[in-house]
Amino acid sequence: MSDRIGRKLAKVFEGKTFIITGAAGGLGTAMARLLAPHWRGALLLDINGERVAQLASELTLPGRIVL
Protein backbone atom coordinates (compact mmCIF):
# COMPACT_ATOMS: atom_id res chain seq x y z
CA MET A 1 0.00 0.00 0.00
CA SER A 2 1.36 3.38 -0.89
CA ASP A 3 2.17 5.76 1.92
CA ARG A 4 -0.32 8.30 0.57
CA ILE A 5 -3.19 5.81 0.61
CA GLY A 6 -2.17 4.63 4.07
CA ARG A 7 -2.33 8.18 5.43
CA LYS A 8 -5.79 8.70 3.91
CA LEU A 9 -7.08 5.45 5.41
CA ALA A 10 -5.62 6.34 8.79
CA LYS A 11 -7.46 9.66 8.72
CA VAL A 12 -10.79 8.00 7.84
CA PHE A 13 -10.51 5.17 10.39
CA GLU A 14 -8.86 7.02 13.29
CA GLY A 15 -10.83 6.66 16.52
CA LYS A 16 -13.56 4.40 15.09
CA THR A 17 -14.86 1.17 16.55
CA PHE A 18 -14.98 -1.89 14.29
CA ILE A 19 -16.77 -5.23 14.16
CA ILE A 20 -14.72 -7.77 12.22
CA THR A 21 -16.27 -11.16 11.46
CA GLY A 22 -14.07 -14.07 10.50
CA ALA A 23 -11.29 -12.38 12.46
CA ALA A 24 -9.27 -15.58 13.02
CA GLY A 25 -9.06 -16.30 9.29
CA GLY A 26 -6.72 -14.85 6.69
CA LEU A 27 -8.66 -11.81 5.47
CA GLY A 28 -10.22 -11.04 8.87
CA THR A 29 -6.84 -11.20 10.59
CA ALA A 30 -5.27 -9.02 7.91
CA MET A 31 -8.03 -6.41 8.29
CA ALA A 32 -7.70 -6.45 12.07
CA ARG A 33 -3.93 -5.93 11.88
CA LEU A 34 -4.32 -3.17 9.27
CA LEU A 35 -6.90 -1.27 11.32
CA ALA A 36 -5.49 -1.89 14.83
CA PRO A 37 -3.15 1.12 14.96
CA HIS A 38 -6.08 3.43 14.16
CA TRP A 39 -9.11 2.05 15.98
CA ARG A 40 -10.61 3.12 19.26
CA GLY A 41 -11.91 -0.39 19.81
CA ALA A 42 -12.97 -3.56 18.05
CA LEU A 43 -15.22 -6.57 18.39
CA LEU A 44 -13.47 -9.54 16.78
CA LEU A 45 -15.75 -12.46 15.94
CA ASP A 46 -14.93 -15.95 14.71
CA ILE A 47 -16.01 -19.54 15.20
CA ASN A 48 -12.45 -20.32 16.34
CA GLY A 49 -12.55 -18.71 19.78
CA GLU A 50 -9.02 -19.66 20.73
CA ARG A 51 -7.41 -18.02 17.69
CA VAL A 52 -9.55 -14.90 17.92
CA ALA A 53 -8.72 -14.53 21.63
CA GLN A 54 -5.01 -14.75 20.78
CA LEU A 55 -5.41 -12.12 18.06
CA ALA A 56 -7.31 -9.83 20.44
CA SER A 57 -4.52 -10.06 23.00
CA GLU A 58 -1.93 -9.24 20.32
CA LEU A 59 -3.84 -6.17 19.13
CA THR A 60 -4.92 -4.65 22.44
CA LEU A 61 -3.17 -1.33 23.06
CA PRO A 62 -3.33 0.96 26.11
CA GLY A 63 -6.56 2.97 26.11
CA ARG A 64 -8.20 0.80 23.45
CA ILE A 65 -10.69 -2.01 23.80
CA VAL A 66 -10.61 -5.25 21.83
CA LEU A 67 -13.15 -7.99 22.55
Secondary structure, DSSP 8 states (H G I E B T S, - for coil): --HHHHHHHHHHHTT-EEEEETTTSHHHHHHHHHHTTT-SEEEEE-S-HHHHHHHHHHH--TT-EE-
